Amino acid sequence: MSLQEFDSLIDRMKLAFEYAENLGQYTDAAKILFQMNEELPDDLQLSFEELDDPDYAKPFIIKHSTELKSAIVEYRQRLMNF
């Protein structure tokens, strides 16, 4: 995947994530985080625990969104160096 393709995909996912989060749809926002994580190469993917309880969705996204953003930045840097 090229940098441009990755940026386009991640930008759409970020918008969907922010939209869901702003509407208080934390379970949907968590699902988007899972999808974003799957777009990263295996060595950068975060090890997410299963989200079994919808009441844990908000703490889940608070905990993992920053980590995922860092992994995305690292992958972007790799793509820029190719």
Salt bridges, closest charged atoms under 4 A:
ASP7 OD1 - ARG76 NE 2.52
ASP43 OD2 - ARG78 NH2 2.58
GLU49 OE2 - HIS64 NE2 3.56
GLU67 OE1 - HIS64 ND1 2.96
GLU74 OE2 - ARG78 NH2 3.82
